């Protein structure tokens, strides 16, 4: 027996001696973290690629059929603006419909405020707020579209999409706060090349995108979101002088007040009807001024657009219908008709603005455009001219397709005779594009057909077949091109995930070695150590909770409503703590009563019970009260922002407090309660993060708070503030966890064998910091695998990709 004990002690001593040193732990941890950073960087680079674009600007070559292998076209002819304008007019065979353009951007205006939804008119309050605009729609003097915006629904990428017809990448949301000059082909540069003078009033984002383009400009900052009055007054005060000057060809008016109203009070804000009336009055003033200009034979088009919509809470950035439902309203002679249905659900894409405006004003369509011309805006053209606009749109698509598919050539399509006589649509992308484009060209130019028996019937018939054929090709090509930019390098993603798995396993090995060394050390210094160790309920639940969370990442619904997972895990864990504390109190109470009865039986004083068991009972009582407070606080936090589809219409505590006076707000402030266990701290921190209104949707980021107290824009300061506001709760709990564990472990360092610095660092710093790092590494690695598997999922950009942004920030 002694021999066995000596062997066990020897083994324990050997194990303790083999425990890794502090320097070794630090070195391996840094190496594992660096490996994880490299893997994460590779994954982000592969999963969020920069969208490829064609360089240069469209020129005279865009009006001709491209040759095979020459998708980029030739150089822009160095001609004076007047000659270049005449050249474009001659080659396009479509006369410019308008001479002047007034582009009015109402930031954050949902299309359903003006056009209704689902074929139904807007609410009575909205109709009464915009009477002049509604009269234009009812009188068939305007045509409106629900122009779907692509996520991310923030201002800068949406303005780029409207003027270039190209959809930006997902990471454009990061550049929205520090806009750089826009160098791709776009409508504004094309108008400037043919001699148009451009004037911009409003959001300074335009000035940052086009720093040297405007004849006159007066920019306002978009980051003072509490300002809903002066930010619009600074635009409207120039209207009379600009319309009196008449020295411009394009006037941009970008109003920010309505978006600011939404950020402050949401869609149902009491300020919303007043702001809509103000915007309606601006439309009236601009339209009346435009009508006066037309009396002088200057044909002017008024286009009222919004860059994005807003959620019920007034935020934007995601991909919900409310956020992507932007407005495109055309007011001009080319859209007037004798009959119209103003509240029909006319749907378009926001990128359709670029080719439509380009052809209306006689400029080439931007090279990277994937938008399709809107037919209702060209009512003043002849049927042949309308077909020519569709042909020019198709030629621009053809160049873009040849750049994306080098083997794609329209001459080969003609040689293979994909014409009207073929009803079976090929399966491959190239052959299907050939089939649709050849069908459209053959319908438009029947002389190309080899089946002469059908020529007369096609020529005698209406142009509807050709129009339908063109739109069938354009819509298919547009959809294919929009998804082309999302292709991801599979092997790069797999390599990145492999590095992250190695990093995760390394961290697990470090933690295992530390825990093993600690266990052997305890066995060495405590002869009563029980080798038959049993898992406790809370430990089992923590392991199960990690697996439950990792498994939930594979569901788009659980990713969208992640708050449910954290509320469940947090509440269940603290309920287990409550049960264990109650059981401990009952055991101590029963044991104390038994000992007290024994003392009384032997004639001793019963003060033994009160003196020996009062303090432990009070300590357990404090634990019990703390756990109950945390559970109650968690329930209150759950109701702070209801969230979720099923509870979105329930009243929130935060909204109730926002509508109450400041005395009530101050009286009802809730003080945070720090947790007592590492994993419990992390669960509570993440539960608080989602409970305070944060979600995996970009629309929940509090942009306004990031600019409080900053007099001018600073990328570093505003970025730090935004990070702290968004992740303040997890950061606070992480730091509190380290401090608490440090104090808790201080009681065990008084004995001589534990006075070494390595042991102090292990207990006070290494484990408290390393365990959250390991848990984050497991979740991050698992989610990158989920992203790889879900790379072609329907919700990859709207649900799974924003979640990766959260993990990146948590890793930081």
C-alpha positions in Angstrom: 0.0 0.0 0.0 2.9 2.4 0.9 4.6 1.4 -2.3 1.4 2.3 -4.3 1.1 5.6 -2.5 4.8 6.4 -3.1 4.4 5.6 -6.8 1.3 7.8 -7.0 3.2 10.6 -5.3 6.1 10.1 -7.6 3.9 10.1 -10.6 2.2 13.2 -9.3 5.5 14.9 -8.6 6.7 14.0 -12.1 3.5 15.3 -13.6 3.8 18.5 -11.7 7.4 19.0 -12.7 6.3 18.4 -16.3 3.7 21.2 -16.1 4.5 23.8 -18.7 6.3 27.0 -17.6 4.7 30.4 -17.8 7.1 31.4 -20.7 6.2 28.2 -22.6 2.4 28.8 -22.1 2.8 32.4 -23.3 4.8 31.4 -26.3 2.5 28.7 -27.4 -0.5 30.9 -26.9 0.9 33.7 -29.0 1.8 31.3 -31.7 -1.7 29.8 -31.7 -3.3 33.3 -31.8 -1.1 34.4 -34.6 -2.0 31.3 -36.5 -5.7 32.0 -35.9 -5.2 35.6 -37.1 -3.5 34.4 -40.3 -6.3 31.9 -41.0 -9.0 34.4 -40.3 -7.4 36.9 -42.6 -7.1 34.4 -45.4 -10.8 33.4 -44.9 -12.0 36.9 -44.9 -10.0 37.7 -48.1 -11.4 34.6 -49.8 -15.0 34.9 -48.6 -15.4 38.7 -49.1 -13.5 39.3 -52.3 -13.1 42.7 -53.9 -15.5 42.9 -56.8 -13.6 43.0 -60.1 -14.4 45.9 -62.4 -13.6 46.9 -66.0 -11.2 49.9 -66.0 -11.7 53.1 -68.0 -14.9 54.8 -69.3 -17.3 53.8 -72.0 -16.9 55.7 -75.2 -18.0 55.5 -78.9 -17.2 51.8 -79.0 -20.1 51.1 -76.7 -22.6 51.8 -79.5 -21.1 49.0 -81.8 -21.0 45.2 -81.6 -17.9 44.1 -79.6 -15.4 41.9 -81.3 -14.4 38.6 -79.7 -11.6 39.0 -77.2 -11.9 42.8 -77.0 -14.3 43.2 -74.1 -12.5 46.3 -72.8 -12.9 48.3 -76.0 -10.7 51.1 -77.3 -9.6 54.4 -75.7 -11.9 57.3 -75.1 -11.6 59.7 -78.1 -10.0 63.0 -77.2 -12.7 65.2 -78.5 -14.2 68.5 -77.1 -17.4 68.1 -75.2 -19.7 69.5 -78.0 -18.2 67.2 -80.6 -18.3 64.2 -78.3 -21.9 64.9 -77.5 -22.7 65.0 -81.3 -20.8 61.8 -81.9 -22.7 60.0 -79.2 -26.0 61.2 -80.6 -25.1 60.1 -84.1 -23.9 56.6 -83.0 -26.7 55.9 -80.5 -29.6 56.6 -83.0 -31.6 57.6 -79.9 -32.1 61.4 -79.4 -31.6 62.7 -75.8 -35.0 63.0 -74.2 -34.0 65.7 -71.7 -31.5 68.5 -71.4 -31.5 69.0 -67.6 -31.6 66.7 -64.7 -32.7 67.4 -61.1 -31.8 64.4 -58.9 -33.4 64.8 -55.5 -32.3 62.2 -52.9 -34.4 61.8 -49.8 -32.2 59.8 -47.5 -33.9 56.8 -45.9 -37.3 57.3 -47.5 -39.1 53.9 -47.8 -41.0 53.6 -51.2 -44.1 52.4 -49.4 -44.5 55.8 -47.8 -45.2 57.2 -51.3 -46.3 54.2 -53.4 -47.9 51.9 -50.8 -47.3 48.2 -50.6 -48.7 45.2 -52.3 -50.9 47.2 -54.7 -52.5 49.1 -51.8 -52.1 52.8 -51.3 -50.1 54.3 -48.4 -51.7 55.0 -45.1 -54.0 57.9 -44.8 -51.4 59.8 -42.7 -48.7 59.3 -45.4 -51.1 60.4 -48.2 -52.0 63.6 -46.3 -48.4 64.3 -45.6 -47.4 64.3 -49.3 -50.5 65.8 -51.1 -48.6 67.3 -54.1 -46.6 64.1 -54.8 -49.8 62.0 -54.6 -51.5 64.4 -57.1 -48.7 63.9 -59.6 -49.1 60.2 -59.3 -52.9 60.3 -59.6 -52.7 62.6 -62.6 -50.4 60.3 -64.5 -47.6 62.9 -64.5 -45.2 60.7 -62.6 -44.1 57.1 -62.6 -42.9 55.4 -59.4 -40.9 52.3 -58.7 -40.0 50.2 -55.7 -36.3 50.2 -56.5 -34.8 47.3 -54.5 -31.5 48.3 -53.0 -28.8 45.7 -52.6 -27.3 45.2 -49.1 -25.5 46.7 -47.3 -28.1 49.4 -47.2 -25.9 52.4 -46.3 -25.5 55.6 -48.2 -22.1 55.4 -49.9 -22.5 52.1 -51.7 -26.1 52.9 -52.7 -25.0 56.2 -54.3 -22.4 54.3 -56.2 -24.9 51.8 -57.4 -27.3 54.5 -58.7 -24.7 56.3 -60.8 -22.6 53.3 -62.0 -25.2 50.5 -62.1 -22.8 48.2 -60.3 -23.3 46.5 -57.0 -20.5 46.9 -54.5 -19.1 44.2 -52.2 -20.3 43.4 -48.7 -17.3 45.1 -47.2 -18.4 48.5 -48.7 -20.2 49.0 -45.4 -16.8 49.5 -43.8 -15.8 52.2 -46.3 -19.1 54.1 -45.8 -17.6 56.0 -42.9 -14.5 57.1 -44.7 -15.5 57.7 -48.3 -12.8 57.8 -51.0 -13.0 59.2 -54.5 -15.0 57.0 -56.9 -12.9 56.1 -60.0 -15.1 53.6 -61.8 -17.2 54.5 -64.9 -20.4 56.4 -63.8 -23.1 58.6 -65.0 -21.8 61.8 -63.5 -18.3 61.6 -65.2 -20.0 60.7 -68.5 -22.2 63.9 -68.2 -19.2 65.9 -67.3 -17.3 64.6 -70.4 -20.0 65.9 -72.7 -19.9 69.4 -71.1 -22.6 69.2 -68.5 -22.2 71.5 -65.5 -23.0 69.8 -62.2 -24.2 71.4 -59.0 -24.5 69.5 -55.7 -26.3 70.6 -52.5 -26.6 68.3 -49.5 -24.8 65.2 -48.2 -21.0 65.7 -48.4 -20.6 62.1 -49.4 -21.1 63.2 -53.0 -18.2 65.6 -52.7 -16.0 62.9 -51.3 -17.0 60.5 -54.2 -16.5 63.2 -56.9 -14.1 65.8 -55.4 -13.4 67.7 -58.6 -16.5 67.3 -60.6 -19.0 69.9 -59.4 -19.4 73.4 -60.8 -20.8 74.5 -57.4 -21.3 72.6 -54.2 -22.5 73.1 -50.6 -22.0 69.9 -48.5 -23.5 69.1 -45.1 -22.3 66.5 -42.7 -24.4 63.3 -42.3 -23.1 62.4 -38.9 -25.0 64.9 -36.7 -28.1 62.6 -36.6 -29.8 64.7 -33.9 -30.2 67.6 -36.4 -33.4 67.2 -38.4 -33.9 70.9 -39.3 -30.7 72.8 -40.2 -29.4 69.9 -42.2 -32.3 70.3 -44.7 -32.6 74.0 -44.5 -29.0 74.3 -45.7 -30.1 72.6 -48.9 -33.4 74.3 -49.5 -32.0 77.8 -49.0 -30.2 77.5 -52.4 -33.2 76.5 -54.4 -34.4 80.0 -55.6 -30.9 81.1 -56.5 -30.0 77.9 -58.4 -33.2 77.9 -60.5 -32.7 81.6 -61.2 -29.1 81.0 -62.3 -29.9 78.4 -65.0 -26.2 77.8 -65.7 -26.3 74.1 -64.7 -27.3 70.9 -66.4 -27.6 68.6 -63.4 -28.6 69.6 -59.9 -28.3 67.1 -57.0 -30.3 67.8 -53.9 -29.5 65.3 -51.1 -31.8 65.7 -48.0 -30.7 64.0 -44.8 -33.4 65.1 -42.3 -35.8 62.2 -42.8 -33.1 59.6 -42.2 -32.2 61.5 -39.0 -35.8 61.4 -37.9 -35.8 57.7 -38.4 -32.7 57.2 -36.4 -34.2 59.2 -33.5 -37.7 57.9 -33.3 -38.2 55.2 -36.0 -40.9 55.1 -38.7 -43.6 56.0 -36.3 -41.8 59.1 -35.0 -44.0 62.1 -34.3 -41.6 64.1 -36.5 -42.1 61.9 -39.5 -45.3 63.4 -40.9 -43.9 66.9 -40.6 -40.7 65.9 -42.4 -42.7 64.3 -45.2 -44.7 67.5 -45.6 -41.4 69.4 -45.9 -40.1 67.1 -48.6 -43.4 67.3 -50.4 -43.2 71.1 -50.4 -39.6 70.8 -51.8 -40.9 68.6 -54.6 -43.7 71.1 -55.4 -41.2 74.0 -55.5 -38.8 72.1 -57.7 -41.5 70.9 -60.1 -42.9 74.4 -60.5 -39.4 75.7 -61.2 -38.8 72.9 -63.7 -42.1 73.7 -65.5 -40.9 77.3 -65.9 -37.6 76.1 -67.4 -39.5 73.9 -69.9 -41.4 77.0 -71.1 -38.0 78.2 -72.3 -37.6 74.9 -74.3 -35.3 73.4 -71.7 -36.6 69.9 -71.2 -35.9 69.0 -67.5 -36.4 65.7 -65.7 -37.0 65.5 -62.0 -36.1 62.2 -60.4 -36.9 61.7 -56.7 -35.0 58.7 -55.2 -34.0 57.3 -51.9 -30.8 55.5 -51.2 -32.4 52.9 -48.8 -35.4 52.4 -46.6 -35.5 51.9 -42.8 -36.7 49.4 -40.2 -39.5 50.1 -37.7 -36.8 51.3 -35.4 -35.4 53.7 -38.0 -32.1 51.8 -38.7 -30.7 50.4 -41.9 -27.8 48.4 -43.2 -29.4 45.0 -43.6 -31.4 43.2 -46.2 -34.9 43.2 -44.9 -37.7 44.4 -47.2 -38.2 47.6 -45.1 -34.5 48.4 -45.6 -34.1 47.6 -49.3 -37.4 49.2 -50.3 -36.1 52.4 -51.9 -37.9 54.9 -54.1 -37.4 55.9 -57.7 -39.9 58.5 -58.9 -39.7 60.0 -62.4 -41.5 63.3 -63.1 -41.2 64.5 -66.7 -43.0 64.6 -70.1 -41.6 61.2 -71.2 -43.5 59.4 -68.4 -46.9 61.1 -68.8 -49.7 59.0 -70.1 -53.5 59.1 -70.5 -54.0 56.2 -68.1 -52.1 55.0 -65.1 -52.5 53.0 -61.9 -50.3 54.9 -59.4 -50.2 52.2 -56.8 -49.3 49.2 -58.9 -46.4 47.4 -57.5 -43.9 48.5 -60.2 -40.6 46.8 -59.1 -37.1 47.6 -60.3 -33.6 47.4 -59.1 -31.7 50.4 -57.8 -29.0 49.8 -60.4 -31.6 50.3 -63.2 -31.3 54.0 -62.7 -27.8 54.2 -64.3 -28.6 52.8 -67.8 -32.0 54.6 -67.8 -30.6 58.0 -67.1 -27.6 57.4 -69.4 -29.9 56.8 -72.4 -32.3 59.6 -71.5 -29.4 62.1 -71.6 -27.4 60.6 -74.5 -24.4 59.2 -72.8 -22.8 55.7 -73.0 -23.9 53.2 -70.3 -21.2 52.8 -67.6 -19.0 49.8 -68.3 -19.7 47.8 -65.1 -23.5 48.4 -65.2 -25.7 45.4 -64.5 -29.0 47.4 -64.5 -31.8 47.2 -67.1 -33.5 50.2 -68.7 -37.0 51.0 -67.4 -39.4 50.9 -70.3 -42.1 53.2 -68.8 -39.7 56.2 -68.8 -39.3 56.2 -72.7 -42.9 56.7 -73.7 -42.0 59.7 -75.9 -39.7 57.6 -78.1 -40.8 55.6 -81.2 -41.0 51.8 -81.1 -37.7 51.5 -83.1 -35.9 53.9 -80.7 -37.2 51.9 -77.7 -35.8 48.7 -79.2 -32.5 50.5 -79.9 -32.2 51.4 -76.1 -32.6 47.7 -75.3 -30.0 46.8 -77.9 -27.5 49.3 -76.5 -28.1 47.9 -73.0 -27.5 44.4 -74.4 -24.3 45.4 -76.1 -23.0 46.8 -72.8 -23.9 43.5 -71.1 -22.2 41.6 -73.9 -18.9 43.4 -73.2 -19.2 42.7 -69.5 -20.0 39.1 -70.1 -17.0 38.7 -72.4 -14.8 40.1 -69.6 -16.2 37.6 -67.1 -16.3 34.7 -69.6 -13.3 34.9 -72.0 -14.7 32.0 -74.1 -18.0 33.8 -74.6 -18.4 35.3 -78.1 -21.6 36.5 -79.8 -20.2 35.6 -83.3 -20.1 31.9 -82.1 -23.7 32.2 -81.0 -24.8 33.3 -84.4 -22.8 30.5 -86.1 -24.5 27.9 -83.9 -27.9 29.4 -84.9 -29.5 29.9 -81.5 -32.5 31.6 -83.0 -36.2 31.9 -82.8 -36.8 28.4 -84.1 -35.2 26.8 -81.1 -37.5 26.4 -78.1 -35.3 24.2 -75.9 -33.1 26.4 -73.7 -29.5 25.0 -73.1 -28.4 24.2 -69.6 -24.9 25.8 -69.5 -24.6 29.5 -68.7 -22.7 30.4 -71.9 -25.1 28.5 -74.2 -28.1 29.9 -72.5 -26.8 33.5 -72.8 -26.1 32.8 -76.5 -29.6 31.5 -77.0 -31.3 34.4 -75.3 -29.1 37.1 -77.0 -29.4 35.5 -80.4 -33.2 35.3 -80.0 -33.4 39.0 -79.1 -31.2 40.1 -82.0 -33.0 37.9 -84.5 -36.4 39.4 -83.3 -35.1 42.9 -83.6 -33.3 42.4 -86.9 -35.3 39.7 -88.8 -33.0 40.0 -91.8 -30.4 38.0 -89.8 -32.7 35.0 -89.9 -32.0 32.2 -92.3 -35.7 31.0 -92.2 -37.1 33.3 -94.8 -40.6 32.0 -94.4 -40.9 33.6 -91.0 -39.5 37.0 -92.0 -42.7 38.6 -93.2 -44.7 37.5 -90.2 -42.1 38.9 -87.8 -41.8 42.2 -89.6 -45.6 42.5 -89.8 -46.1 41.7 -86.2 -45.7 44.1 -83.3 -42.4 44.7 -81.5 -43.6 42.9 -78.4 -41.7 39.7 -79.2 -38.4 41.6 -79.6 -39.0 43.6 -76.4 -39.8 40.5 -74.5 -36.7 38.7 -75.9 -34.4 41.6 -75.0 -35.7 41.8 -71.4 -35.5 38.0 -71.0 -31.8 38.2 -71.9 -31.1 41.3 -69.8 -32.7 40.0 -66.7 -31.0 36.7 -66.9 -27.6 38.3 -67.6 -28.1 40.9 -64.8 -28.9 38.2 -62.3 -25.9 36.1 -63.4 -23.5 39.0 -63.2 -24.8 40.1 -59.8 -24.0 36.6 -58.4 -20.7 36.4 -60.3 -19.0 38.7 -57.9 -19.8 36.4 -55.0 -17.8 33.4 -56.3 -15.3 32.2 -53.6 -12.0 30.4 -53.9 -12.8 27.0 -52.3 -9.2 25.8 -51.7 -8.2 29.1 -50.1 -11.1 28.9 -47.7 -10.3 25.3 -46.9 -6.6 26.2 -46.2 -7.7 29.1 -43.9 -10.1 26.8 -42.0 -7.3 24.3 -41.6 -5.0 26.9 -40.0 -7.8 27.9 -37.6 -8.5 24.3 -36.7 -4.8 23.8 -35.8 -4.9 27.0 -33.8 -8.0 25.8 -32.0 -6.5 22.4 -31.2 -3.3 24.1 -29.9 -5.3 26.3 -27.5 -7.2 23.2 -26.3 -3.8 21.4 -25.7 -2.5 24.4 -23.7 -5.6 24.5 -21.5 -5.5 20.7 -21.1 -1.8 20.8 -20.0 -2.5 23.6 -17.5 -5.5 21.9 -16.0 -3.6 18.6 -15.8 -0.7 20.2 -14.1 -3.1 21.9 -11.6 -4.9 18.6 -10.8 -1.6 16.8 -10.2 -0.4 19.6 -8.0 -3.5 19.4 -5.9 -3.1 15.6 -5.7 0.5 16.1 -4.5 -0.3 18.5 -1.7 -3.7 17.1 -0.6 -3.5 13.4 0.5 -7.3 13.4 0.8 -7.7 14.2 -2.9 -10.3 11.9 -4.4 -9.1 10.3 -7.6 -12.6 9.1 -8.4 -13.7 12.5 -9.8 -17.3 13.0 -10.9 -18.6 15.7 -13.3 -21.0 18.2 -11.8 -24.2 19.3 -13.4 -22.9 22.8 -14.2 -19.7 21.5 -15.8 -21.7 19.1 -17.9 -24.1 21.9 -19.0 -21.1 24.2 -20.0 -19.7 21.5 -22.3 -23.2 20.8 -23.7 -23.8 24.6 -24.1 -20.7 24.9 -26.2 -21.9 22.1 -28.5 -25.5 23.5 -28.6 -24.2 26.9 -29.6 -21.8 25.6 -32.3 -24.6 23.4 -33.7 -27.0 26.4 -33.8 -24.6 28.3 -36.1 -25.7 26.0 -38.9 -29.2 27.4 -38.9 -30.0 30.7 -40.5 -32.9 31.2 -38.2 -30.8 30.7 -35.1 -28.1 33.0 -36.4 -30.8 35.7 -37.1 -32.3 35.2 -33.7 -29.1 34.4 -31.8 -30.4 36.2 -28.7 -32.7 33.2 -27.9 -29.7 30.9 -27.7 -27.8 33.2 -25.2 -30.9 33.9 -23.1 -31.5 30.2 -22.8 -27.9 29.2 -22.0 -27.6 32.0 -19.5 -30.9 31.5 -17.7 -30.4 27.7 -17.6 -26.8 27.9 -16.2 -27.8 30.3 -13.4 -30.8 28.2 -12.7 -28.4 25.3 -12.1 -26.3 27.6 -9.8 -29.5 28.4 -7.9 -30.3 24.7 -7.5 -26.8 23.8 -6.4 -26.7 26.7 -3.9 -30.1 25.7 -2.4 -28.9 22.1 -2.1 -25.7 23.2 -0.4 -27.7 25.3 2.1 -30.0 22.4 2.9 -27.1 20.0 3.4 -25.2 22.4 5.7 -28.4 23.1 7.6 -29.2 19.4 8.2 -25.6 18.8 9.2 -25.5 21.7 11.6 -28.8 20.6 13.2 -27.5 17.1 13.7 -24.3 18.3 15.3 -26.2 20.7 17.5 -28.6 18.0 18.7 -25.5 15.9 19.5 -24.0 18.7 21.6 -27.3 19.3 23.4 -27.6 15.6 24.1 -24.1 15.7 25.8 -25.1 18.8 27.8 -23.0 21.3 25.8 -24.0 24.9 24.9 -25.9 25.2 21.7 -23.9 28.3 20.8 -21.7 25.9 18.8 -24.3 25.9 16.1 -24.7 29.6 15.9 -21.0 30.4 16.1 -19.8 27.8 13.6 -22.5 27.8 11.0 -23.8 31.4 10.8 -21.1 32.8 8.5 -21.2 29.9 5.9 -25.0 30.2 5.8 -24.8 33.9 5.3 -22.3 33.4 2.5 -24.6 30.9 0.8 -27.5 33.4 1.3 -25.5 36.0 -0.5 -24.9 33.6 -3.3 -28.6 32.8 -3.5 -29.6 36.4 -3.6 -27.0 37.2 -6.2 -28.2 34.4 -8.5 -31.8 35.5 -8.1 -30.9 39.1 -8.9 -29.0 38.0 -12.1 -32.0 35.8 -13.2 -34.4 38.7 -12.7 -32.1 41.2 -14.4 -31.7 38.8 -17.3 -35.5 38.6 -17.7 -35.7 42.4 -17.6 -32.9 42.6 -20.1 -34.8 40.2 -22.4 -37.7 42.6 -22.4 -35.5 45.6 -23.0 -35.5 45.0 -26.7 -38.1 42.3 -27.6 -36.6 41.5 -31.0 -37.5 38.4 -33.0 -40.3 37.9 -35.4 -42.9 36.8 -32.9 -42.3 39.6 -30.4 -41.4 42.5 -32.6 -44.8 44.2 -32.0 -44.6 43.9 -28.2 -43.7 47.1 -26.2 -40.1 47.4 -25.3 -38.9 48.8 -22.0 -36.3 50.9 -23.9 -39.0 52.6 -26.0 -41.2 53.2 -22.9 -38.3 54.8 -21.1 -37.4 56.9 -24.2 -41.0 58.2 -24.3 -41.0 59.0 -20.6 -39.5 62.0 -19.0 -35.9 62.2 -17.7 -36.9 61.7 -14.1 -38.4 58.3 -14.8 -35.3 57.3 -16.9 -32.9 58.2 -14.1 -35.1 56.5 -11.5 -35.3 53.2 -13.4 -31.6 52.8 -14.5 -30.5 49.2 -14.0 -27.1 48.5 -12.5 -25.1 45.7 -14.0 -24.3 42.6 -11.8 -21.0 40.9 -12.4 -21.0 37.1 -12.8 -18.9 34.8 -10.8 -17.7 32.1 -13.2 -15.6 32.5 -16.4 -18.1 30.9 -18.7 -21.0 32.4 -16.8 -19.4 35.8 -17.4 -19.1 35.2 -21.1 -22.7 33.9 -21.4 -24.0 36.9 -19.4 -21.9 39.3 -21.5 -23.2 38.0 -24.8 -26.7 37.8 -23.5 -26.4 41.5 -22.5 -24.9 42.3 -25.9 -28.0 41.0 -27.7 -30.4 42.2 -25.0 -29.3 45.8 -25.5 -30.6 45.7 -29.1 -27.6 44.4 -30.9 -28.1 41.7 -33.5 -26.1 40.1 -36.3 -27.8 42.6 -38.6 -25.8 45.6 -39.7 -28.8 47.8 -39.1 -28.5 47.4 -35.3 -25.1 49.3 -35.2 -25.5 52.6 -33.3 -23.8 54.9 -35.7 -25.1 58.1 -34.0 -23.4 57.4 -30.7 -20.0 57.0 -32.4 -19.9 60.8 -33.2 -21.0 62.2 -29.9 -18.4 64.7 -28.6 -16.4 64.7 -31.8 -16.3 68.1 -33.6 -15.0 66.7 -36.9 -14.8 63.3 -38.5 -12.1 60.9 -37.3 -11.9 57.3 -38.4 -9.9 56.2 -35.4 -11.9 58.0 -32.7 -15.3 57.2 -34.1 -14.3 53.6 -34.8 -13.2 53.2 -31.2 -16.4 54.7 -29.9 -18.5 52.6 -32.1 -16.6 49.4 -31.0 -17.1 50.3 -27.3 -20.8 51.1 -27.7 -21.4 47.9 -29.6 -19.3 45.6 -27.5 -19.2 47.5 -24.2 -21.2 44.8 -22.3 -19.0 41.8 -23.2 -15.8 43.9 -22.6 -17.0 45.0 -19.2 -17.8 41.4 -18.2 -14.5 40.1 -19.6 -12.5 42.6 -17.5 -14.7 42.0 -14.5 -14.1 38.2 -14.9 -10.3 38.7 -14.8 -10.4 41.0 -11.7 -12.7 38.6 -9.9 -10.7 35.5 -10.6 -7.6 37.4 -9.5 -9.1 38.3 -6.1 -10.7 34.8 -5.7 -7.3 33.1 -6.4 -5.5 35.4 -3.9 -6.8 33.4 -1.0 -5.0 30.3 -2.2 -1.5 31.8 -2.6 -0.7 32.2 1.1 0.8 28.7 1.5 4.5 28.3 0.8 4.2 25.8 -2.0 2.0 28.1 -4.0 4.0 31.3 -3.7 5.8 30.9 -7.0 5.2 33.5 -9.7 4.3 30.9 -12.3 1.5 29.6 -10.1 0.3 33.1 -9.4 0.2 33.9 -13.1 -1.5 30.6 -14.0 -4.3 31.2 -11.5 -4.7 35.0 -11.8 -4.1 35.7 -15.5 -3.5 32.7 -17.7 -6.6 30.6 -17.1 -9.1 33.6 -16.9 -7.8 34.9 -20.2 -7.1 31.6 -22.0 -10.5 29.9 -21.5 -12.5 32.7 -23.2 -9.9 32.7 -26.0 -10.4 29.0 -26.4 -14.2 29.2 -26.5 -14.0 32.0 -29.0 -11.6 30.0 -31.1 -13.9 27.0 -31.1 -16.9 29.0 -32.2 -14.9 31.0 -34.8 -13.4 27.9 -36.4 -16.8 26.2 -36.4 -18.5 29.2 -38.0 -15.9 29.5 -40.8 -16.7 25.9 -41.6 -20.4 26.7 -41.6 -19.8 29.7 -43.9 -17.8 27.5 -46.3 -20.8 25.0 -46.4 -23.3 27.8 -46.7 -21.4 29.9 -49.3 -24.2 29.4 -51.8 -27.1 29.6 -49.3 -29.9 32.1 -50.0 -29.1 34.1 -46.9 -25.3 34.0 -47.1 -25.1 37.8 -47.4 -28.1 38.8 -45.3 -27.7 36.5 -42.3 -24.4 34.5 -42.3 -22.0 37.2 -43.4 -23.0 39.9 -40.9 -22.4 37.2 -38.2 -18.8 36.9 -39.4 -18.4 40.6 -38.7 -19.4 39.9 -35.1 -16.9 37.1 -34.7 -14.1 39.2 -36.2 -14.9 42.0 -33.7 -15.1 39.5 -30.8 -11.7 38.1 -31.8 -10.2 41.6 -31.6 
